[in-house]
Amino acid sequence: MLSKRYQWKLDFYNKGITGTLPSEIGLLTRLYSLNLGSNNFTASVPSEIGSLTLLNVLHLGSNGFTGSVSIEILLLPSFTGSTLNNTNVTTSLSSAIVLLLSKRYQRTLDFYNKG
């Protein structure tokens, strides 16, 4: 594993960013933390995030994301947690499987949505 010195953290929490998250996000191969929470992103979460093998934390909550989250994102080797709360994102996993995954791999998976 690369030392933190050679890894990247992007924190754009609550910056008023609008539009879609480009699939090119998957090219940031040294990314270990991505926080895009509380912006105005729309469309689906790019499946290319699933290629970020160093990613530990993914915060995408309180955005306008729709569609489903790729299982590859949830099963990344270094992945420890995700917040996708207050979005219209779903997962193809049943809630029972999500619970098992979170316990088995000690991962936090927050899909809570208001309403």
C-alpha positions in Angstrom: 0.0 0.0 0.0 1.2 3.5 -0.8 2.0 5.8 2.1 -0.5 8.6 2.7 2.0 11.0 1.2 1.3 9.5 -2.2 -2.5 9.2 -1.8 -5.1 11.8 -2.5 -8.0 13.0 -0.5 -10.7 15.2 -2.2 -13.0 17.1 0.1 -15.6 19.2 -1.7 -18.2 19.1 1.0 -21.0 21.7 0.6 -19.3 23.7 -2.2 -22.4 24.3 -4.3 -21.1 22.0 -7.1 -23.8 21.1 -9.7 -24.0 18.7 -12.6 -23.0 15.1 -13.0 -20.0 13.3 -11.5 -17.8 12.4 -14.5 -16.7 8.8 -15.1 -13.1 10.1 -15.2 -13.3 10.1 -11.4 -12.1 6.5 -11.9 -8.8 7.7 -13.2 -7.8 9.1 -9.8 -6.2 5.8 -8.8 -4.5 7.2 -5.7 -7.7 8.5 -4.2 -8.3 7.2 -0.7 -11.0 9.6 0.5 -13.8 11.3 -1.6 -16.3 13.7 0.1 -18.8 15.3 -2.3 -21.6 15.5 0.2 -24.1 18.3 0.3 -23.7 19.5 -3.2 -26.1 19.4 -6.2 -24.9 16.5 -8.2 -27.4 14.7 -10.4 -27.6 11.5 -12.4 -26.0 8.2 -11.3 -22.9 7.4 -9.3 -20.3 6.4 -11.8 -19.4 2.7 -11.6 -15.8 3.7 -12.4 -15.5 4.5 -8.6 -15.3 0.8 -8.3 -11.8 0.8 -9.8 -10.4 3.0 -7.0 -8.7 0.2 -5.1 -7.3 2.6 -2.4 -10.6 4.2 -1.7 -11.4 4.0 2.1 -14.3 6.5 2.5 -17.0 7.7 0.1 -19.4 10.5 1.1 -22.0 11.3 -1.5 -25.0 12.1 0.7 -27.4 15.0 0.3 -27.1 15.2 -3.4 -29.5 14.5 -6.3 -27.8 11.2 -7.3 -30.2 8.6 -8.8 -29.9 5.0 -10.0 -28.1 2.2 -8.3 -24.7 1.8 -6.7 -22.3 -0.7 -8.2 -21.5 -3.7 -5.9 -17.9 -3.2 -6.9 -17.8 0.1 -5.0 -19.1 -1.6 -1.8 -16.5 -4.4 -2.1 -13.4 -2.3 -2.7 -10.5 -3.9 -0.7 -9.6 -0.8 1.4 -13.2 0.4 1.6 -14.4 1.2 5.2 -17.6 3.2 4.8 -20.0 5.2 2.7 -22.8 7.7 3.1 -25.4 8.0 0.4 -28.1 9.3 2.7 -30.7 11.8 1.3 -30.2 10.8 -2.3 -32.3 8.7 -4.6 -29.7 6.1 -4.9 -30.6 2.4 -4.5 -28.5 -0.7 -4.4 -29.2 -4.0 -6.0 -28.4 -5.6 -2.7 -31.2 -6.5 -0.3 -31.1 -4.8 3.1 -30.2 -8.2 4.7 -27.2 -8.6 2.4 -26.1 -5.0 3.1 -26.3 -5.8 6.8 -24.2 -9.0 6.4 -21.6 -7.2 4.3 -21.3 -4.3 6.8 -20.8 -6.8 9.7 -18.6 -9.2 7.8 -16.3 -6.6 6.4 -16.8 -4.0 9.2 -18.0 -1.4 6.9 -20.4 1.4 7.4 -23.1 1.7 4.7 -25.5 4.5 5.2 -28.4 4.6 2.7 -30.9 6.4 4.9 -33.3 8.7 2.9 -35.9 11.0 4.3 -39.5 10.7 3.2 
